[in-house]
Amino acid sequence: MIQQKRGGLCYELNGLLYIVLKDLGFPAQLAAGTVWAPSPRDSYVTDRTHVVNLLEFEDTLYLIDSGFGNNLVMQPVALDGDAVTSPAGTFRLRTETTEKGTMVFEQLKDNNWELRYGLYPDAINWSHLDCVKQQIHHSPESSFNKALLIAKLTDDGTYSINEDRYYRKSSGNEETLTFQDHDELLKQVRQHAAPAVYEATVNYINQQKLSC
């Protein structure tokens, strides 16, 4: 990721962040949450496949998540503390027991708090990241192995690209550009993403053509 200047999935990004935090002397631990899929699904997705970092500092537990698509807080979030705002929105972490944990991570949407994932504070070991990788890449329930998705947080908002469109939200304004063909898709990927992501997108499109 560092050499290619690309992003990654949660187990990659938060795994790397864990190594950095430990190297800096912070008592970080890896944990696994379960993502909530909003309407129309309204249910949890694959169990314990969202890897995050937890850090206890001065008797307060913090969530540190650098791998949640473009829904990034960009700073630690204290359990039952103040809500935190970034260009992606406003988020909080609070104590609530659900079928998937004793804490919930939520995002403020239209003046309502919406569930993003639930988790336990229990530490996971490094081998769990391999299990998450296998689930994400091969499970029929995974949304990451079915279609192209590129998402990024910017200084003033977020953007995402899939096979059908480019979508950007910035300073309260929204922009959607629908693709007519793969050339238009690749143009946007080249413009907004790292060269390694562009190359991966080209490979993905070529594989899709071969499978047709």
CYANA upper distance limits for C-alpha pairs under 8 A (distance plus 0.5 A):
  1 MET  CA      5 LYS  CA      5.99
  1 MET  CA      6 ARG  CA      5.55
  1 MET  CA      7 GLY  CA      6.67
  1 MET  CA      8 GLY  CA      7.55
  2 ILE  CA      6 ARG  CA      7.35
  4 GLN  CA    194 ALA  CA      8.46
  4 GLN  CA    195 PRO  CA      8.38
  4 GLN  CA    196 ALA  CA      6.46
  5 LYS  CA    194 ALA  CA      7.01
  5 LYS  CA    196 ALA  CA      7.85
  6 ARG  CA    194 ALA  CA      6.45
  6 ARG  CA    196 ALA  CA      6.85
  6 ARG  CA    197 VAL  CA      6.98
  7 GLY  CA     13 LEU  CA      7.86
  8 GLY  CA     12 GLU  CA      6.30
  8 GLY  CA     13 LEU  CA      6.39
  8 GLY  CA     67 GLY  CA      7.88
  9 LEU  CA     13 LEU  CA      6.63
  9 LEU  CA     67 GLY  CA      6.49
  9 LEU  CA     68 PHE  CA      8.31
  9 LEU  CA     69 GLY  CA      8.33
 10 CYS  CA     14 ASN  CA      6.10
 10 CYS  CA     15 GLY  CA      8.06
 10 CYS  CA     50 HIS  CA      6.72
 10 CYS  CA     51 VAL  CA      6.05
 10 CYS  CA     52 VAL  CA      7.66
 10 CYS  CA     66 SER  CA      7.75
 10 CYS  CA     67 GLY  CA      4.61
 10 CYS  CA     68 PHE  CA      6.83
 11 TYR  CA     15 GLY  CA      5.90
 11 TYR  CA     50 HIS  CA      7.73
 11 TYR  CA     51 VAL  CA      5.81
 11 TYR  CA     52 VAL  CA      8.26
 11 TYR  CA     67 GLY  CA      8.01
 11 TYR  CA    129 LEU  CA      6.30
 11 TYR  CA    132 VAL  CA      7.63
 11 TYR  CA    133 LYS  CA      7.68
 12 GLU  CA     16 LEU  CA      6.60
 12 GLU  CA     67 GLY  CA      8.36
 13 LEU  CA     17 LEU  CA      6.68
 13 LEU  CA     66 SER  CA      6.65
 13 LEU  CA     67 GLY  CA      5.96
 14 ASN  CA     18 TYR  CA      6.43
 14 ASN  CA     51 VAL  CA      7.08
 14 ASN  CA     52 VAL  CA      6.25
 14 ASN  CA     53 ASN  CA      6.97
 14 ASN  CA     65 ASP  CA      7.02
 14 ASN  CA     66 SER  CA      6.30
 14 ASN  CA     67 GLY  CA      6.49
 15 GLY  CA     19 ILE  CA      7.03
 15 GLY  CA     30 LEU  CA      8.21
 15 GLY  CA     51 VAL  CA      8.30
 15 GLY  CA    129 LEU  CA      8.43
 16 LEU  CA     20 VAL  CA      6.91
 17 LEU  CA     21 LEU  CA      6.59
 17 LEU  CA     53 ASN  CA      8.43
 17 LEU  CA     66 SER  CA      8.11
 18 TYR  CA     22 LYS  CA      6.62
 18 TYR  CA     28 ALA  CA      7.01
 18 TYR  CA     29 GLN  CA      7.60
 18 TYR  CA     30 LEU  CA      7.54
 18 TYR  CA     53 ASN  CA      7.07
 19 ILE  CA     23 ASP  CA      6.55
 20 VAL  CA     24 LEU  CA      6.71
 21 LEU  CA     25 GLY  CA      6.93
 21 LEU  CA     26 PHE  CA      5.84
 21 LEU  CA     27 PRO  CA      8.08
 21 LEU  CA     28 ALA  CA      6.91
 22 LYS  CA     26 PHE  CA      5.70
 22 LYS  CA     27 PRO  CA      6.86
 22 LYS  CA     28 ALA  CA      6.77
 26 PHE  CA     55 LEU  CA      8.08
 27 PRO  CA     55 LEU  CA      6.67
 27 PRO  CA     56 GLU  CA      7.57
 28 ALA  CA     53 ASN  CA      6.97
 28 ALA  CA     54 LEU  CA      6.22
 28 ALA  CA     55 LEU  CA      5.13
 28 ALA  CA     56 GLU  CA      7.89
 29 GLN  CA     53 ASN  CA      6.18
 29 GLN  CA     54 LEU  CA      5.83
 29 GLN  CA     55 LEU  CA      6.91
 29 GLN  CA    123 ALA  CA      6.35
 29 GLN  CA    124 ILE  CA      8.08
 30 LEU  CA     51 VAL  CA      7.35
 30 LEU  CA     52 VAL  CA      6.33
 30 LEU  CA     53 ASN  CA      5.21
 30 LEU  CA     54 LEU  CA      6.74
 30 LEU  CA    123 ALA  CA      6.00
 30 LEU  CA    124 ILE  CA      6.08
 30 LEU  CA    125 ASN  CA      7.64
 31 ALA  CA     51 VAL  CA      6.33
 31 ALA  CA     52 VAL  CA      5.88
 31 ALA  CA     53 ASN  CA      6.47
 31 ALA  CA     54 LEU  CA      7.20
 31 ALA  CA    119 LEU  CA      8.27
 31 ALA  CA    120 TYR  CA      7.94
 31 ALA  CA    121 PRO  CA      7.07
 31 ALA  CA    122 ASP  CA      6.69
 31 ALA  CA    123 ALA  CA      5.49
 31 ALA  CA    124 ILE  CA      5.80
 32 ALA  CA     48 ARG  CA      5.46
 32 ALA  CA     49 THR  CA      6.68
 32 ALA  CA     50 HIS  CA      5.87
 32 ALA  CA     51 VAL  CA      5.08
 32 ALA  CA     52 VAL  CA      6.59
 32 ALA  CA    119 LEU  CA      6.87
 32 ALA  CA    120 TYR  CA      7.91
 32 ALA  CA    123 ALA  CA      8.41
 32 ALA  CA    124 ILE  CA      7.48
 33 GLY  CA     47 ASP  CA      8.02
 33 GLY  CA     48 ARG  CA      5.23
 33 GLY  CA     49 THR  CA      6.83
 33 GLY  CA     50 HIS  CA      5.42
 33 GLY  CA     51 VAL  CA      6.85
 33 GLY  CA     52 VAL  CA      7.82
 33 GLY  CA    100 LYS  CA      8.04
 33 GLY  CA    101 GLY  CA      8.31
 33 GLY  CA    117 TYR  CA      6.68
 33 GLY  CA    118 GLY  CA      5.96
 33 GLY  CA    119 LEU  CA      4.72
 33 GLY  CA    120 TYR  CA      7.55
 34 THR  CA     44 TYR  CA      7.01
 34 THR  CA     45 VAL  CA      7.12
 34 THR  CA     46 THR  CA      7.17
 34 THR  CA     47 ASP  CA      5.69
 34 THR  CA     48 ARG  CA      5.08
 34 THR  CA     49 THR  CA      6.58
 34 THR  CA     50 HIS  CA      6.43
 34 THR  CA    100 LYS  CA      6.94
 34 THR  CA    117 TYR  CA      5.84
 34 THR  CA    118 GLY  CA      5.93
 34 THR  CA    119 LEU  CA      6.81
 35 VAL  CA     44 TYR  CA      6.25
 35 VAL  CA     45 VAL  CA      6.28
 35 VAL  CA     46 THR  CA      7.94
 35 VAL  CA     47 ASP  CA      8.32
 35 VAL  CA     48 ARG  CA      8.37
 35 VAL  CA     49 THR  CA      8.27
 35 VAL  CA     50 HIS  CA      7.18
 35 VAL  CA    116 ARG  CA      6.44
 35 VAL  CA    117 TYR  CA      4.65
 35 VAL  CA    118 GLY  CA      7.13
 36 TRP  CA     42 ASP  CA      7.65
 36 TRP  CA     43 SER  CA      6.25
 36 TRP  CA     44 TYR  CA      4.81
 36 TRP  CA     45 VAL  CA      6.64
 36 TRP  CA    115 LEU  CA      6.97
 36 TRP  CA    116 ARG  CA      5.78
 36 TRP  CA    117 TYR  CA      5.62
 36 TRP  CA    118 GLY  CA      8.04
 37 ALA  CA     41 ARG  CA      6.49
 37 ALA  CA     42 ASP  CA      6.01
 37 ALA  CA     43 SER  CA      5.98
 37 ALA  CA     44 TYR  CA      6.31
 37 ALA  CA     45 VAL  CA      6.95
 37 ALA  CA    116 ARG  CA      8.06
 38 PRO  CA     42 ASP  CA      5.18
 38 PRO  CA     43 SER  CA      7.48
 44 TYR  CA    117 TYR  CA      8.49
 45 VAL  CA    141 GLU  CA      7.93
 45 VAL  CA    142 SER  CA      8.42
 46 THR  CA    135 GLN  CA      8.50
 46 THR  CA    141 GLU  CA      7.05
 46 THR  CA    142 SER  CA      7.36
 47 ASP  CA    100 LYS  CA      8.45
 48 ARG  CA    119 LEU  CA      8.26
 48 ARG  CA    132 VAL  CA      8.36
 49 THR  CA    132 VAL  CA      5.68
 49 THR  CA    135 GLN  CA      7.95
 49 THR  CA    136 ILE  CA      8.07
 50 HIS  CA    132 VAL  CA      8.21
 51 VAL  CA     67 GLY  CA      8.38
 51 VAL  CA    129 LEU  CA      8.00
 52 VAL  CA     63 LEU  CA      7.82
 52 VAL  CA     64 ILE  CA      6.99
 52 VAL  CA     65 ASP  CA      5.72
 52 VAL  CA     66 SER  CA      8.18
 52 VAL  CA     67 GLY  CA      8.02
 53 ASN  CA     63 LEU  CA      6.50
 53 ASN  CA     64 ILE  CA      5.51
 53 ASN  CA     65 ASP  CA      6.58
 54 LEU  CA     61 LEU  CA      7.38
 54 LEU  CA     62 TYR  CA      6.12
 54 LEU  CA     63 LEU  CA      5.30
 54 LEU  CA     64 ILE  CA      6.49
 54 LEU  CA    121 PRO  CA      7.98
 55 LEU  CA     61 LEU  CA      6.24
 55 LEU  CA     62 TYR  CA      5.62
 55 LEU  CA     63 LEU  CA      7.08
 55 LEU  CA     64 ILE  CA      7.95
 56 GLU  CA     60 THR  CA      5.93
 56 GLU  CA     61 LEU  CA      4.81
 56 GLU  CA     62 TYR  CA      6.51
 57 PHE  CA     61 LEU  CA      6.93
 57 PHE  CA     62 TYR  CA      7.96
 60 THR  CA     78 ALA  CA      7.19
 60 THR  CA     79 LEU  CA      7.48
 61 LEU  CA     78 ALA  CA      6.39
 61 LEU  CA     79 LEU  CA      6.10
 62 TYR  CA     76 PRO  CA      6.23
 62 TYR  CA     77 VAL  CA      5.72
 62 TYR  CA     78 ALA  CA      4.89
 62 TYR  CA     79 LEU  CA      6.39
 63 LEU  CA     76 PRO  CA      6.04
 63 LEU  CA     77 VAL  CA      5.59
 63 LEU  CA     78 ALA  CA      6.95
 63 LEU  CA     79 LEU  CA      7.87
 63 LEU  CA     93 LEU  CA      8.02
 64 ILE  CA     75 GLN  CA      7.24
 64 ILE  CA     76 PRO  CA      5.34
 64 ILE  CA     77 VAL  CA      7.12
 65 ASP  CA     72 LEU  CA      7.61
 65 ASP  CA     73 VAL  CA      7.97
 65 ASP  CA     74 MET  CA      8.36
 65 ASP  CA     76 PRO  CA      8.18
 66 SER  CA     72 LEU  CA      6.85
 66 SER  CA     73 VAL  CA      8.39
 66 SER  CA     74 MET  CA      7.61
 67 GLY  CA     72 LEU  CA      7.88
 68 PHE  CA     72 LEU  CA      6.57
 69 GLY  CA    151 ALA  CA      6.16
 69 GLY  CA    152 LYS  CA      7.03
 69 GLY  CA    153 LEU  CA      8.46
 70 ASN  CA     88 ALA  CA      7.20
 70 ASN  CA    151 ALA  CA      5.92
 70 ASN  CA    152 LYS  CA      5.21
 70 ASN  CA    153 LEU  CA      5.30
 70 ASN  CA    158 THR  CA      6.57
 70 ASN  CA    159 TYR  CA      7.81
 70 ASN  CA    160 SER  CA      8.29
 71 ASN  CA     88 ALA  CA      5.91
 71 ASN  CA     89 GLY  CA      7.94
 71 ASN  CA    153 LEU  CA      7.82
 72 LEU  CA     86 SER  CA      7.77
 72 LEU  CA     88 ALA  CA      6.64
 72 LEU  CA    153 LEU  CA      7.44
 73 VAL  CA     77 VAL  CA      8.31
 73 VAL  CA     84 VAL  CA      7.39
 73 VAL  CA     85 THR  CA      7.05
 73 VAL  CA     86 SER  CA      5.89
 73 VAL  CA     88 ALA  CA      7.51
 73 VAL  CA     89 GLY  CA      8.17
 73 VAL  CA     90 THR  CA      8.16
 73 VAL  CA     91 PHE  CA      7.44
 74 MET  CA     86 SER  CA      7.09
 75 GLN  CA     84 VAL  CA      8.44
 77 VAL  CA     81 GLY  CA      7.95
 77 VAL  CA     82 ASP  CA      8.46
 77 VAL  CA     83 ALA  CA      8.00
 77 VAL  CA     84 VAL  CA      7.17
 77 VAL  CA     91 PHE  CA      8.47
 77 VAL  CA     92 ARG  CA      7.01
 77 VAL  CA     93 LEU  CA      6.90
 78 ALA  CA     82 ASP  CA      7.60
 78 ALA  CA     92 ARG  CA      8.18
 78 ALA  CA     93 LEU  CA      6.96
 79 LEU  CA     92 ARG  CA      8.23
 79 LEU  CA     93 LEU  CA      5.52
 79 LEU  CA     94 ARG  CA      5.72
 79 LEU  CA     95 THR  CA      7.48
 80 ASP  CA     92 ARG  CA      8.14
 80 ASP  CA     93 LEU  CA      6.48
 80 ASP  CA     94 ARG  CA      5.00
 80 ASP  CA     95 THR  CA      6.96
 81 GLY  CA     92 ARG  CA      8.01
 81 GLY  CA     93 LEU  CA      7.85
 81 GLY  CA     94 ARG  CA      8.07
 82 ASP  CA     92 ARG  CA      7.50
 83 ALA  CA     90 THR  CA      7.02
 83 ALA  CA     91 PHE  CA      5.99
 83 ALA  CA     92 ARG  CA      5.14
 83 ALA  CA     93 LEU  CA      8.23
 84 VAL  CA     90 THR  CA      6.02
 84 VAL  CA     91 PHE  CA      5.80
 84 VAL  CA     92 ARG  CA      6.79
 85 THR  CA     89 GLY  CA      6.08
 85 THR  CA     90 THR  CA      4.69
 85 THR  CA     91 PHE  CA      6.80
 86 SER  CA     90 THR  CA      6.94
 87 PRO  CA    153 LEU  CA      7.76
 87 PRO  CA    154 THR  CA      7.71
 87 PRO  CA    155 ASP  CA      7.11
 87 PRO  CA    156 ASP  CA      5.89
 87 PRO  CA    157 GLY  CA      5.19
 87 PRO  CA    158 THR  CA      7.65
 87 PRO  CA    170 SER  CA      8.47
 88 ALA  CA    153 LEU  CA      7.20
 88 ALA  CA    157 GLY  CA      6.25
 88 ALA  CA    158 THR  CA      6.67
 89 GLY  CA    107 GLN  CA      7.59
 89 GLY  CA    108 LEU  CA      7.50
 90 THR  CA    107 GLN  CA      6.23
 90 THR  CA    108 LEU  CA      5.94
 91 PHE  CA    105 PHE  CA      7.77
 91 PHE  CA    106 GLU  CA      6.10
 91 PHE  CA    107 GLN  CA      4.94
 91 PHE  CA    108 LEU  CA      6.70
 92 ARG  CA    105 PHE  CA      6.42
 92 ARG  CA    106 GLU  CA      5.96
 92 ARG  CA    107 GLN  CA      7.13
 93 LEU  CA    103 MET  CA      7.42
 93 LEU  CA    104 VAL  CA      6.30
 93 LEU  CA    105 PHE  CA      5.12
 93 LEU  CA    106 GLU  CA      6.92
 94 ARG  CA    103 MET  CA      6.17
 94 ARG  CA    104 VAL  CA      6.13
 94 ARG  CA    105 PHE  CA      7.25
 95 THR  CA    102 THR  CA      6.50
 95 THR  CA    103 MET  CA      5.03
 95 THR  CA    104 VAL  CA      6.95
 96 GLU  CA    101 GLY  CA      8.30
 96 GLU  CA    102 THR  CA      5.69
 96 GLU  CA    103 MET  CA      5.57
 96 GLU  CA    104 VAL  CA      6.66
 97 THR  CA    101 GLY  CA      6.28
 97 THR  CA    102 THR  CA      4.59
 97 THR  CA    103 MET  CA      6.84
 98 THR  CA    102 THR  CA      6.68
 98 THR  CA    103 MET  CA      8.27
 98 THR  CA    118 GLY  CA      7.69
100 LYS  CA    118 GLY  CA      5.93
100 LYS  CA    119 LEU  CA      6.33
100 LYS  CA    120 TYR  CA      7.83
101 GLY  CA    118 GLY  CA      5.93
101 GLY  CA    119 LEU  CA      4.76
101 GLY  CA    120 TYR  CA      4.89
102 THR  CA    118 GLY  CA      7.77
102 THR  CA    119 LEU  CA      6.71
102 THR  CA    120 TYR  CA      5.82
102 THR  CA    121 PRO  CA      8.07
103 MET  CA    118 GLY  CA      6.24
103 MET  CA    119 LEU  CA      5.93
103 MET  CA    120 TYR  CA      6.70
103 MET  CA    121 PRO  CA      8.17
104 VAL  CA    115 LEU  CA      7.36
104 VAL  CA    116 ARG  CA      7.97
104 VAL  CA    117 TYR  CA      6.40
104 VAL  CA    118 GLY  CA      4.95
104 VAL  CA    119 LEU  CA      6.92
105 PHE  CA    115 LEU  CA      6.74
105 PHE  CA    116 ARG  CA      6.10
105 PHE  CA    117 TYR  CA      5.92
105 PHE  CA    118 GLY  CA      6.79
106 GLU  CA    113 TRP  CA      6.49
106 GLU  CA    114 GLU  CA      5.81
106 GLU  CA    115 LEU  CA      5.03
106 GLU  CA    116 ARG  CA      5.69
106 GLU  CA    117 TYR  CA      7.71
107 GLN  CA    113 TRP  CA      6.01
107 GLN  CA    114 GLU  CA      5.78
107 GLN  CA    115 LEU  CA      7.10
107 GLN  CA    116 ARG  CA      7.22
108 LEU  CA    112 ASN  CA      6.00
108 LEU  CA    113 TRP  CA      4.97
108 LEU  CA    114 GLU  CA      6.66
109 LYS  CA    113 TRP  CA      6.61
109 LYS  CA    114 GLU  CA      7.10
124 ILE  CA    128 HIS  CA      6.92
125 ASN  CA    129 LEU  CA      8.25
126 TRP  CA    130 ASP  CA      8.05
127 SER  CA    131 CYS  CA      7.32
128 HIS  CA    132 VAL  CA      6.75
129 LEU  CA    133 LYS  CA      6.64
130 ASP  CA    134 GLN  CA      6.79
131 CYS  CA    135 GLN  CA      6.74
132 VAL  CA    136 ILE  CA      6.57
133 LYS  CA    137 HIS  CA      6.58
134 GLN  CA    138 HIS  CA      6.24
134 GLN  CA    139 SER  CA      7.82
135 GLN  CA    139 SER  CA      5.35
135 GLN  CA    142 SER  CA      7.44
136 ILE  CA    142 SER  CA      5.90
136 ILE  CA    143 SER  CA      8.20
136 ILE  CA    144 PHE  CA      6.70
136 ILE  CA    145 ASN  CA      7.32
137 HIS  CA    142 SER  CA      7.79
137 HIS  CA    144 PHE  CA      7.45
137 HIS  CA    145 ASN  CA      6.08
138 HIS  CA    142 SER  CA      7.90
138 HIS  CA    145 ASN  CA      7.47
142 SER  CA    146 LYS  CA      8.12
143 SER  CA    147 ALA  CA      8.01
144 PHE  CA    148 LEU  CA      8.29
144 PHE  CA    149 LEU  CA      8.21
147 ALA  CA    162 ASN  CA      8.01
147 ALA  CA    163 GLU  CA      7.98
148 LEU  CA    161 ILE  CA      8.35
148 LEU  CA    162 ASN  CA      5.80
148 LEU  CA    163 GLU  CA      6.53
148 LEU  CA    201 THR  CA      8.30
148 LEU  CA    204 TYR  CA      8.37
149 LEU  CA    160 SER  CA      7.61
149 LEU  CA    161 ILE  CA      6.29
149 LEU  CA    162 ASN  CA      5.24
149 LEU  CA    163 GLU  CA      8.08
150 ILE  CA    160 SER  CA      5.92
150 ILE  CA    161 ILE  CA      5.50
150 ILE  CA    162 ASN  CA      6.97
151 ALA  CA    158 THR  CA      8.02
151 ALA  CA    159 TYR  CA      6.30
151 ALA  CA    160 SER  CA      4.69
151 ALA  CA    161 ILE  CA      6.91
152 LYS  CA    158 THR  CA      6.31
152 LYS  CA    159 TYR  CA      6.10
152 LYS  CA    160 SER  CA      6.94
153 LEU  CA    157 GLY  CA      6.61
153 LEU  CA    158 THR  CA      4.99
153 LEU  CA    159 TYR  CA      7.16
154 THR  CA    158 THR  CA      5.99
154 THR  CA    159 TYR  CA      8.11
156 ASP  CA    170 SER  CA      6.07
156 ASP  CA    171 SER  CA      6.67
157 GLY  CA    168 ARG  CA      7.98
157 GLY  CA    169 LYS  CA      6.02
157 GLY  CA    170 SER  CA      4.77
157 GLY  CA    171 SER  CA      6.91
158 THR  CA    168 ARG  CA      6.30
158 THR  CA    169 LYS  CA      5.89
158 THR  CA    170 SER  CA      7.01
159 TYR  CA    166 TYR  CA      7.87
159 TYR  CA    167 TYR  CA      6.00
159 TYR  CA    168 ARG  CA      4.67
159 TYR  CA    169 LYS  CA      6.75
160 SER  CA    166 TYR  CA      6.51
160 SER  CA    167 TYR  CA      5.85
160 SER  CA    168 ARG  CA      7.04
161 ILE  CA    165 ARG  CA      6.43
161 ILE  CA    166 TYR  CA      5.09
161 ILE  CA    167 TYR  CA      6.86
161 ILE  CA    189 VAL  CA      8.04
162 ASN  CA    166 TYR  CA      7.25
163 GLU  CA    179 PHE  CA      8.14
163 GLU  CA    182 HIS  CA      8.35
163 GLU  CA    185 LEU  CA      7.28
164 ASP  CA    178 THR  CA      6.49
164 ASP  CA    179 PHE  CA      5.98
164 ASP  CA    180 GLN  CA      8.49
164 ASP  CA    185 LEU  CA      8.22
165 ARG  CA    176 THR  CA      7.25
165 ARG  CA    177 LEU  CA      5.93
165 ARG  CA    178 THR  CA      4.81
165 ARG  CA    179 PHE  CA      5.83
165 ARG  CA    185 LEU  CA      7.88
166 TYR  CA    176 THR  CA      6.18
166 TYR  CA    177 LEU  CA      5.54
166 TYR  CA    178 THR  CA      7.00
166 TYR  CA    179 PHE  CA      8.19
166 TYR  CA    185 LEU  CA      8.38
166 TYR  CA    188 GLN  CA      7.77
167 TYR  CA    174 GLU  CA      7.91
167 TYR  CA    175 GLU  CA      6.18
167 TYR  CA    176 THR  CA      5.00
167 TYR  CA    177 LEU  CA      6.95
168 ARG  CA    174 GLU  CA      6.22
168 ARG  CA    175 GLU  CA      5.63
168 ARG  CA    176 THR  CA      7.02
169 LYS  CA    173 ASN  CA      6.12
169 LYS  CA    174 GLU  CA      4.96
169 LYS  CA    175 GLU  CA      6.92
170 SER  CA    174 GLU  CA      6.93
179 PHE  CA    184 GLU  CA      6.12
179 PHE  CA    185 LEU  CA      6.48
180 GLN  CA    184 GLU  CA      7.13
181 ASP  CA    185 LEU  CA      7.22
182 HIS  CA    186 LEU  CA      6.58
182 HIS  CA    205 ILE  CA      8.28
183 ASP  CA    187 LYS  CA      6.61
184 GLU  CA    188 GLN  CA      7.01
185 LEU  CA    189 VAL  CA      6.86
186 LEU  CA    190 ARG  CA      6.47
186 LEU  CA    198 TYR  CA      7.66
186 LEU  CA    201 THR  CA      7.95
186 LEU  CA    202 VAL  CA      7.97
187 LYS  CA    191 GLN  CA      6.69
188 GLN  CA    192 HIS  CA      6.55
189 VAL  CA    193 ALA  CA      5.80
189 VAL  CA    197 VAL  CA      8.08
189 VAL  CA    198 TYR  CA      6.28
189 VAL  CA    201 THR  CA      8.36
190 ARG  CA    194 ALA  CA      7.72
190 ARG  CA    195 PRO  CA      7.38
190 ARG  CA    198 TYR  CA      6.13
193 ALA  CA    197 VAL  CA      6.59
193 ALA  CA    198 TYR  CA      7.11
194 ALA  CA    198 TYR  CA      6.91
195 PRO  CA    199 GLU  CA      6.70
196 ALA  CA    200 ALA  CA      6.70
197 VAL  CA    201 THR  CA      6.64
198 TYR  CA    202 VAL  CA      6.81
199 GLU  CA    203 ASN  CA      6.81
200 ALA  CA    204 TYR  CA      6.62
201 THR  CA    205 ILE  CA      6.70
202 VAL  CA    206 ASN  CA      6.74
203 ASN  CA    207 GLN  CA      6.68
204 TYR  CA    208 GLN  CA      6.73
205 ILE  CA    209 LYS  CA      6.78
206 ASN  CA    210 LEU  CA      6.86
207 GLN  CA    211 SER  CA      6.78
208 GLN  CA    212 CYS  CA      6.93
